[in-house]
């Protein structure tokens, strides 16, 4: 039987996705509102929230502004998820 590696920390992309999803919901925003404001397709934003793609810094900055938080607060939300480096 082979050993299976199970990380005790989530990946960076997973943490980013979870953080933006939490902040979006906390701000009372729908995915449609976010995609409209950021000029993204719903499938592109869904991939961000599911940790499948790495959003750019400008997208994160625009999202943070839309969600009513600073980039520092967004970074803290990600860090609080115990990111694997």
MARNU-972910 format. One record per atom (N, C-alpha, C, O): atom name; residue in three letters; x, z, y. Coordinates in nm, 3 decimals. Layout:
BEGIN
+-------+-------+---------+---------+---------+
! rokol ! vexmi !      px !      pz !      py !
+-------+-------+---------+---------+---------+
!    CA !   ALA !       X !       Z !       Y !
...
+-------+-------+---------+---------+---------+
# end
This chain:
BEGIN
+-------+-------+---------+---------+---------+
! rokol ! vexmi !      px !      pz !      py !
+-------+-------+---------+---------+---------+
!     N !   UNK !   0.084 !   0.000 !  -0.119 !
!    CA !   UNK !   0.000 !   0.000 !   0.000 !
!     C !   UNK !   0.088 !   0.000 !   0.124 !
!     O !   UNK !   0.179 !   0.082 !   0.136 !
!     N !   UNK !   0.062 !  -0.092 !   0.216 !
!    CA !   UNK !   0.141 !  -0.101 !   0.338 !
!     C !   UNK !   0.094 !   0.000 !   0.440 !
!     O !   UNK !  -0.025 !   0.033 !   0.448 !
!     N !   UNK !   0.190 !   0.048 !   0.518 !
!    CA !   UNK !   0.155 !   0.137 !   0.629 !
!     C !   UNK !   0.092 !   0.054 !   0.740 !
!     O !   UNK !   0.137 !  -0.057 !   0.768 !
!     N !   UNK !  -0.008 !   0.107 !   0.801 !
!    CA !   UNK !  -0.075 !   0.040 !   0.911 !
!     C !   UNK !  -0.045 !   0.116 !   1.038 !
!     O !   UNK !  -0.067 !   0.237 !   1.046 !
!     N !   UNK !   0.006 !   0.046 !   1.138 !
!    CA !   UNK !   0.038 !   0.109 !   1.266 !
!     C !   UNK !  -0.090 !   0.126 !   1.346 !
!     O !   UNK !  -0.161 !   0.028 !   1.373 !
!     N !   UNK !  -0.119 !   0.247 !   1.383 !
!    CA !   UNK !  -0.235 !   0.276 !   1.467 !
!     C !   UNK !  -0.183 !   0.347 !   1.592 !
!     O !   UNK !  -0.144 !   0.463 !   1.586 !
!     N !   UNK !  -0.183 !   0.278 !   1.704 !
!    CA !   UNK !  -0.130 !   0.339 !   1.826 !
!     C !   UNK !  -0.217 !   0.454 !   1.872 !
!     O !   UNK !  -0.339 !   0.451 !   1.859 !
!     N !   UNK !  -0.152 !   0.556 !   1.926 !
!    CA !   UNK !  -0.228 !   0.670 !   1.977 !
!     C !   UNK !  -0.266 !   0.650 !   2.123 !
!     O !   UNK !  -0.337 !   0.731 !   2.181 !
!     N !   UNK !  -0.219 !   0.544 !   2.179 !
!    CA !   UNK !  -0.254 !   0.511 !   2.317 !
!     C !   UNK !  -0.303 !   0.367 !   2.321 !
!     O !   UNK !  -0.262 !   0.283 !   2.241 !
!     N !   UNK !  -0.392 !   0.341 !   2.413 !
!    CA !   UNK !  -0.445 !   0.205 !   2.422 !
!     C !   UNK !  -0.349 !   0.115 !   2.499 !
!     O !   UNK !  -0.265 !   0.163 !   2.575 !
!     N !   UNK !  -0.362 !  -0.013 !   2.480 !
!    CA !   UNK !  -0.278 !  -0.108 !   2.550 !
!     C !   UNK !  -0.314 !  -0.113 !   2.698 !
!     O !   UNK !  -0.422 !  -0.069 !   2.738 !
!     N !   UNK !  -0.223 !  -0.165 !   2.777 !
!    CA !   UNK !  -0.245 !  -0.177 !   2.920 !
!     C !   UNK !  -0.370 !  -0.259 !   2.950 !
!     O !   UNK !  -0.453 !  -0.218 !   3.032 !
!     N !   UNK !  -0.384 !  -0.373 !   2.885 !
!    CA !   UNK !  -0.500 !  -0.459 !   2.913 !
!     C !   UNK !  -0.631 !  -0.391 !   2.876 !
!     O !   UNK !  -0.731 !  -0.405 !   2.947 !
!     N !   UNK !  -0.631 !  -0.319 !   2.766 !
!    CA !   UNK !  -0.752 !  -0.245 !   2.727 !
!     C !   UNK !  -0.785 !  -0.140 !   2.831 !
!     O !   UNK !  -0.901 !  -0.121 !   2.867 !
!     N !   UNK !  -0.682 !  -0.070 !   2.879 !
!    CA !   UNK !  -0.703 !   0.034 !   2.980 !
!     C !   UNK !  -0.754 !  -0.025 !   3.111 !
!     O !   UNK !  -0.843 !   0.032 !   3.175 !
!     N !   UNK !  -0.699 !  -0.139 !   3.151 !
!    CA !   UNK !  -0.745 !  -0.205 !   3.274 !
!     C !   UNK !  -0.892 !  -0.242 !   3.258 !
!     O !   UNK !  -0.973 !  -0.217 !   3.347 !
!     N !   UNK !  -0.926 !  -0.302 !   3.145 !
!    CA !   UNK !  -1.064 !  -0.343 !   3.122 !
!     C !   UNK !  -1.160 !  -0.225 !   3.124 !
!     O !   UNK !  -1.266 !  -0.232 !   3.187 !
!     N !   UNK !  -1.124 !  -0.119 !   3.057 !
!    CA !   UNK !  -1.209 !  -0.001 !   3.054 !
!     C !   UNK !  -1.221 !   0.062 !   3.193 !
!     O !   UNK !  -1.329 !   0.106 !   3.233 !
!     N !   UNK !  -1.111 !   0.065 !   3.267 !
!    CA !   UNK !  -1.113 !   0.123 !   3.402 !
!     C !   UNK !  -1.203 !   0.043 !   3.496 !
!     O !   UNK !  -1.284 !   0.102 !   3.568 !
!     N !   UNK !  -1.190 !  -0.089 !   3.496 !
!    CA !   UNK !  -1.272 !  -0.168 !   3.588 !
!     C !   UNK !  -1.419 !  -0.162 !   3.548 !
!     O !   UNK !  -1.507 !  -0.162 !   3.634 !
!     N !   UNK !  -1.446 !  -0.156 !   3.418 !
!    CA !   UNK !  -1.585 !  -0.144 !   3.374 !
!     C !   UNK !  -1.645 !  -0.011 !   3.420 !
!     O !   UNK !  -1.758 !  -0.006 !   3.470 !
!     N !   UNK !  -1.569 !   0.098 !   3.404 !
!    CA !   UNK !  -1.617 !   0.229 !   3.448 !
!     C !   UNK !  -1.640 !   0.233 !   3.599 !
!     O !   UNK !  -1.743 !   0.282 !   3.645 !
!     N !   UNK !  -1.544 !   0.180 !   3.673 !
!    CA !   UNK !  -1.557 !   0.182 !   3.819 !
!     C !   UNK !  -1.672 !   0.093 !   3.866 !
!     O !   UNK !  -1.743 !   0.127 !   3.961 !
!     N !   UNK !  -1.690 !  -0.021 !   3.799 !
!    CA !   UNK !  -1.801 !  -0.110 !   3.835 !
!     C !   UNK !  -1.934 !  -0.038 !   3.815 !
!     O !   UNK !  -2.021 !  -0.043 !   3.902 !
!     N !   UNK !  -1.948 !   0.028 !   3.702 !
!    CA !   UNK !  -2.073 !   0.098 !   3.673 !
!     C !   UNK !  -2.093 !   0.216 !   3.767 !
!     O !   UNK !  -2.205 !   0.242 !   3.812 !
!     N !   UNK !  -1.985 !   0.289 !   3.796 !
!    CA !   UNK !  -1.994 !   0.401 !   3.890 !
!     C !   UNK !  -2.041 !   0.355 !   4.027 !
!     O !   UNK !  -2.114 !   0.426 !   4.096 !
!     N !   UNK !  -1.997 !   0.236 !   4.067 !
!    CA !   UNK !  -2.034 !   0.181 !   4.197 !
!     C !   UNK !  -2.173 !   0.119 !   4.196 !
!     O !   UNK !  -2.223 !   0.076 !   4.300 !
!     N !   UNK !  -2.236 !   0.113 !   4.078 !
!    CA !   UNK !  -2.370 !   0.056 !   4.067 !
!     C !   UNK !  -2.371 !  -0.096 !   4.078 !
!     O !   UNK !  -2.470 !  -0.155 !   4.121 !
!     N !   UNK !  -2.260 !  -0.159 !   4.040 !
!    CA !   UNK !  -2.249 !  -0.304 !   4.049 !
!     C !   UNK !  -2.277 !  -0.369 !   3.914 !
!     O !   UNK !  -2.241 !  -0.315 !   3.809 !
!     N !   UNK !  -2.340 !  -0.484 !   3.918 !
!    CA !   UNK !  -2.359 !  -0.562 !   3.796 !
!     C !   UNK !  -2.240 !  -0.656 !   3.781 !
!     O !   UNK !  -2.166 !  -0.681 !   3.876 !
!     N !   UNK !  -2.222 !  -0.707 !   3.661 !
!    CA !   UNK !  -2.117 !  -0.807 !   3.641 !
!     C !   UNK !  -2.143 !  -0.929 !   3.729 !
!     O !   UNK !  -2.049 !  -0.988 !   3.782 !
!     N !   UNK !  -2.268 !  -0.966 !   3.744 !
!    CA !   UNK !  -2.302 !  -1.082 !   3.826 !
!     C !   UNK !  -2.259 !  -1.061 !   3.972 !
!     O !   UNK !  -2.208 !  -1.153 !   4.035 !
!     N !   UNK !  -2.280 !  -0.940 !   4.025 !
!    CA !   UNK !  -2.238 !  -0.911 !   4.162 !
!     C !   UNK !  -2.087 !  -0.921 !   4.176 !
!     O !   UNK !  -2.037 !  -0.975 !   4.275 !
!     N !   UNK !  -2.016 !  -0.870 !   4.079 !
!    CA !   UNK !  -1.869 !  -0.875 !   4.083 !
!     C !   UNK !  -1.820 !  -1.019 !   4.075 !
!     O !   UNK !  -1.735 !  -1.060 !   4.154 !
!     N !   UNK !  -1.874 !  -1.095 !   3.980 !
!    CA !   UNK !  -1.826 !  -1.232 !   3.964 !
!     C !   UNK !  -1.859 !  -1.316 !   4.087 !
!     O !   UNK !  -1.780 !  -1.402 !   4.126 !
!     N !   UNK !  -1.973 !  -1.292 !   4.146 !
!    CA !   UNK !  -2.010 !  -1.366 !   4.267 !
!     C !   UNK !  -1.914 !  -1.334 !   4.382 !
!     O !   UNK !  -1.868 !  -1.423 !   4.452 !
!     N !   UNK !  -1.884 !  -1.206 !   4.399 !
!    CA !   UNK !  -1.795 !  -1.164 !   4.508 !
!     C !   UNK !  -1.652 !  -1.209 !   4.486 !
!     O !   UNK !  -1.581 !  -1.240 !   4.582 !
!     N !   UNK !  -1.608 !  -1.214 !   4.361 !
!    CA !   UNK !  -1.470 !  -1.251 !   4.332 !
!     C !   UNK !  -1.452 !  -1.401 !   4.307 !
!     O !   UNK !  -1.339 !  -1.450 !   4.298 !
!     N !   UNK !  -1.563 !  -1.472 !   4.295 !
!    CA !   UNK !  -1.554 !  -1.616 !   4.270 !
!     C !   UNK !  -1.507 !  -1.649 !   4.129 !
!     O !   UNK !  -1.437 !  -1.747 !   4.107 !
!     N !   UNK !  -1.547 !  -1.565 !   4.034 !
!    CA !   UNK !  -1.510 !  -1.586 !   3.894 !
!     C !   UNK !  -1.633 !  -1.618 !   3.812 !
!     O !   UNK !  -1.745 !  -1.587 !   3.850 !
!     N !   UNK !  -1.610 !  -1.680 !   3.696 !
!    CA !   UNK !  -1.720 !  -1.702 !   3.604 !
!     C !   UNK !  -1.750 !  -1.571 !   3.532 !
!     O !   UNK !  -1.665 !  -1.482 !   3.525 !
!     N !   UNK !  -1.870 !  -1.559 !   3.481 !
!    CA !   UNK !  -1.906 !  -1.436 !   3.409 !
!     C !   UNK !  -1.821 !  -1.420 !   3.283 !
!     O !   UNK !  -1.788 !  -1.307 !   3.245 !
!     N !   UNK !  -1.785 !  -1.529 !   3.219 !
!    CA !   UNK !  -1.701 !  -1.519 !   3.099 !
!     C !   UNK !  -1.560 !  -1.473 !   3.134 !
!     O !   UNK !  -1.499 !  -1.398 !   3.057 !
!     N !   UNK !  -1.508 !  -1.516 !   3.248 !
!    CA !   UNK !  -1.374 !  -1.473 !   3.290 !
!     C !   UNK !  -1.373 !  -1.323 !   3.317 !
!     O !   UNK !  -1.280 !  -1.253 !   3.275 !
!     N !   UNK !  -1.475 !  -1.272 !   3.388 !
!    CA !   UNK !  -1.478 !  -1.129 !   3.417 !
!     C !   UNK !  -1.503 !  -1.048 !   3.290 !
!     O !   UNK !  -1.449 !  -0.939 !   3.275 !
!     N !   UNK !  -1.583 !  -1.099 !   3.202 !
!    CA !   UNK !  -1.608 !  -1.032 !   3.075 !
!     C !   UNK !  -1.478 !  -1.015 !   2.997 !
!     O !   UNK !  -1.455 !  -0.911 !   2.935 !
!     N !   UNK !  -1.393 !  -1.116 !   3.000 !
!    CA !   UNK !  -1.264 !  -1.107 !   2.933 !
!     C !   UNK !  -1.176 !  -1.000 !   2.996 !
!     O !   UNK !  -1.101 !  -0.932 !   2.926 !
!     N !   UNK !  -1.185 !  -0.983 !   3.128 !
!    CA !   UNK !  -1.110 !  -0.876 !   3.195 !
!     C !   UNK !  -1.161 !  -0.741 !   3.146 !
!     O !   UNK !  -1.082 !  -0.655 !   3.106 !
!     N !   UNK !  -1.292 !  -0.722 !   3.147 !
!    CA !   UNK !  -1.351 !  -0.594 !   3.107 !
!     C !   UNK !  -1.329 !  -0.562 !   2.960 !
!     O !   UNK !  -1.332 !  -0.445 !   2.921 !
!     N !   UNK !  -1.306 !  -0.663 !   2.879 !
!    CA !   UNK !  -1.281 !  -0.640 !   2.736 !
!     C !   UNK !  -1.132 !  -0.636 !   2.704 !
!     O !   UNK !  -1.094 !  -0.630 !   2.587 !
!     N !   UNK !  -1.047 !  -0.641 !   2.806 !
!    CA !   UNK !  -0.904 !  -0.629 !   2.785 !
!     C !   UNK !  -0.839 !  -0.750 !   2.720 !
!     O !   UNK !  -0.737 !  -0.738 !   2.652 !
!     N !   UNK !  -0.899 !  -0.867 !   2.741 !
!    CA !   UNK !  -0.846 !  -0.988 !   2.679 !
!     C !   UNK !  -0.756 !  -1.069 !   2.771 !
!     O !   UNK !  -0.674 !  -1.148 !   2.724 !
!     N !   UNK !  -0.771 !  -1.049 !   2.901 !
!    CA !   UNK !  -0.685 !  -1.119 !   2.998 !
!     C !   UNK !  -0.637 !  -1.020 !   3.103 !
!     O !   UNK !  -0.699 !  -0.918 !   3.130 !
!     N !   UNK !  -0.524 !  -1.054 !   3.162 !
!    CA !   UNK !  -0.465 !  -0.971 !   3.266 !
!     C !   UNK !  -0.506 !  -1.025 !   3.403 !
!     O !   UNK !  -0.464 !  -1.134 !   3.442 !
!     N !   UNK !  -0.587 !  -0.949 !   3.477 !
!    CA !   UNK !  -0.628 !  -0.996 !   3.609 !
!     C !   UNK !  -0.510 !  -0.988 !   3.707 !
!     O !   UNK !  -0.421 !  -0.904 !   3.691 !
!     N !   UNK !  -0.513 !  -1.074 !   3.805 !
!    CA !   UNK !  -0.409 !  -1.071 !   3.906 !
!     C !   UNK !  -0.426 !  -0.954 !   4.002 !
!     O !   UNK !  -0.533 !  -0.894 !   4.011 !
!     N !   UNK !  -0.320 !  -0.922 !   4.072 !
!    CA !   UNK !  -0.323 !  -0.811 !   4.167 !
!     C !   UNK !  -0.427 !  -0.836 !   4.276 !
!     O !   UNK !  -0.497 !  -0.743 !   4.317 !
!     N !   UNK !  -0.437 !  -0.959 !   4.322 !
!    CA !   UNK !  -0.536 !  -0.988 !   4.427 !
!     C !   UNK !  -0.678 !  -0.968 !   4.376 !
!     O !   UNK !  -0.764 !  -0.918 !   4.448 !
!     N !   UNK !  -0.703 !  -1.006 !   4.251 !
!    CA !   UNK !  -0.836 !  -0.983 !   4.194 !
!     C !   UNK !  -0.864 !  -0.834 !   4.183 !
!     O !   UNK !  -0.975 !  -0.789 !   4.214 !
!     N !   UNK !  -0.765 !  -0.758 !   4.140 !
!    CA !   UNK !  -0.783 !  -0.613 !   4.129 !
!     C !   UNK !  -0.805 !  -0.549 !   4.266 !
!     O !   UNK !  -0.887 !  -0.458 !   4.280 !
!     N !   UNK !  -0.732 !  -0.598 !   4.366 !
!    CA !   UNK !  -0.749 !  -0.544 !   4.502 !
!     C !   UNK !  -0.888 !  -0.575 !   4.555 !
!     O !   UNK !  -0.952 !  -0.489 !   4.615 !
!     N !   UNK !  -0.934 !  -0.697 !   4.534 !
!    CA !   UNK !  -1.068 !  -0.734 !   4.580 !
!     C !   UNK !  -1.175 !  -0.658 !   4.503 !
!     O !   UNK !  -1.276 !  -0.617 !   4.561 !
!     N !   UNK !  -1.153 !  -0.638 !   4.374 !
!    CA !   UNK !  -1.248 !  -0.560 !   4.295 !
!     C !   UNK !  -1.252 !  -0.416 !   4.344 !
!     O !   UNK !  -1.361 !  -0.360 !   4.361 !
!     N !   UNK !  -1.136 !  -0.356 !   4.366 !
!    CA !   UNK !  -1.131 !  -0.217 !   4.413 !
!     C !   UNK !  -1.207 !  -0.201 !   4.544 !
!     O !   UNK !  -1.284 !  -0.106 !   4.560 !
!     N !   UNK !  -1.187 !  -0.293 !   4.636 !
!    CA !   UNK !  -1.258 !  -0.289 !   4.763 !
!     C !   UNK !  -1.409 !  -0.298 !   4.740 !
!     O !   UNK !  -1.487 !  -0.224 !   4.799 !
!     N !   UNK !  -1.449 !  -0.388 !   4.654 !
!    CA !   UNK !  -1.591 !  -0.406 !   4.622 !
!     C !   UNK !  -1.650 !  -0.279 !   4.560 !
!     O !   UNK !  -1.763 !  -0.242 !   4.589 !
!     N !   UNK !  -1.571 !  -0.213 !   4.475 !
!    CA !   UNK !  -1.617 !  -0.092 !   4.406 !
!     C !   UNK !  -1.604 !   0.033 !   4.494 !
!     O !   UNK !  -1.647 !   0.141 !   4.454 !
!     N !   UNK !  -1.546 !   0.017 !   4.612 !
!    CA !   UNK !  -1.534 !   0.130 !   4.705 !
!     C !   UNK !  -1.424 !   0.228 !   4.670 !
!     O !   UNK !  -1.432 !   0.346 !   4.703 !
!     N !   UNK !  -1.319 !   0.177 !   4.603 !
!    CA !   UNK !  -1.204 !   0.261 !   4.571 !
!     C !   UNK !  -1.077 !   0.193 !   4.619 !
!     O !   UNK !  -1.076 !   0.073 !   4.648 !
!     N !   UNK !  -0.970 !   0.270 !   4.628 !
!    CA !   UNK !  -0.841 !   0.213 !   4.666 !
!     C !   UNK !  -0.769 !   0.163 !   4.541 !
!     O !   UNK !  -0.806 !   0.196 !   4.428 !
!     N !   UNK !  -0.665 !   0.084 !   4.563 !
!    CA !   UNK !  -0.583 !   0.040 !   4.449 !
!     C !   UNK !  -0.518 !   0.160 !   4.381 !
!     O !   UNK !  -0.500 !   0.160 !   4.259 !
!     N !   UNK !  -0.484 !   0.261 !   4.458 !
!    CA !   UNK !  -0.426 !   0.383 !   4.402 !
!     C !   UNK !  -0.526 !   0.450 !   4.308 !
!     O !   UNK !  -0.490 !   0.494 !   4.199 !
!     N !   UNK !  -0.651 !   0.458 !   4.351 !
!    CA !   UNK !  -0.754 !   0.518 !   4.265 !
!     C !   UNK !  -0.774 !   0.436 !   4.138 !
!     O !   UNK !  -0.793 !   0.492 !   4.030 !
!     N !   UNK !  -0.770 !   0.304 !   4.150 !
!    CA !   UNK !  -0.782 !   0.218 !   4.032 !
!     C !   UNK !  -0.664 !   0.243 !   3.938 !
!     O !   UNK !  -0.682 !   0.255 !   3.817 !
!     N !   UNK !  -0.543 !   0.250 !   3.994 !
!    CA !   UNK !  -0.424 !   0.276 !   3.912 !
!     C !   UNK !  -0.432 !   0.412 !   3.844 !
!     O !   UNK !  -0.393 !   0.426 !   3.729 !
!     N !   UNK !  -0.483 !   0.511 !   3.914 !
!    CA !   UNK !  -0.499 !   0.645 !   3.855 !
!     C !   UNK !  -0.600 !   0.643 !   3.741 !
!     O !   UNK !  -0.582 !   0.710 !   3.639 !
!     N !   UNK !  -0.707 !   0.566 !   3.759 !
!    CA !   UNK !  -0.808 !   0.553 !   3.653 !
!     C !   UNK !  -0.744 !   0.493 !   3.527 !
!     O !   UNK !  -0.771 !   0.538 !   3.415 !
!     N !   UNK !  -0.662 !   0.392 !   3.546 !
!    CA !   UNK !  -0.592 !   0.329 !   3.434 !
!     C !   UNK !  -0.494 !   0.429 !   3.370 !
!     O !   UNK !  -0.489 !   0.442 !   3.247 !
!     N !   UNK !  -0.418 !   0.498 !   3.454 !
!    CA !   UNK !  -0.319 !   0.594 !   3.404 !
!     C !   UNK !  -0.387 !   0.708 !   3.327 !
!     O !   UNK !  -0.333 !   0.756 !   3.228 !
!     N !   UNK !  -0.504 !   0.750 !   3.373 !
!    CA !   UNK !  -0.575 !   0.858 !   3.306 !
!     C !   UNK !  -0.620 !   0.821 !   3.165 !
!     O !   UNK !  -0.652 !   0.908 !   3.084 !
!     N !   UNK !  -0.621 !   0.693 !   3.136 !
!    CA !   UNK !  -0.660 !   0.647 !   3.002 !
!     C !   UNK !  -0.544 !   0.650 !   2.904 !
!     O !   UNK !  -0.554 !   0.601 !   2.792 !
!     N !   UNK !  -0.432 !   0.709 !   2.949 !
!    CA !   UNK !  -0.316 !   0.729 !   2.861 !
!     C !   UNK !  -0.259 !   0.596 !   2.813 !
!     O !   UNK !  -0.251 !   0.569 !   2.693 !
!     N !   UNK !  -0.218 !   0.515 !   2.908 !
!    CA !   UNK !  -0.171 !   0.380 !   2.879 !
!     C !   UNK !  -0.041 !   0.382 !   2.798 !
!     O !   UNK !   0.051 !   0.459 !   2.826 !
!     N !   UNK !  -0.038 !   0.298 !   2.699 !
!    CA !   UNK !   0.084 !   0.278 !   2.618 !
!     C !   UNK !   0.176 !   0.185 !   2.696 !
!     O !   UNK !   0.135 !   0.076 !   2.736 !
!     N !   UNK !   0.299 !   0.226 !   2.718 !
!    CA !   UNK !   0.394 !   0.142 !   2.792 !
!     C !   UNK !   0.498 !   0.083 !   2.701 !
!     O !   UNK !   0.585 !   0.009 !   2.747 !
+-------+-------+---------+---------+---------+
# end
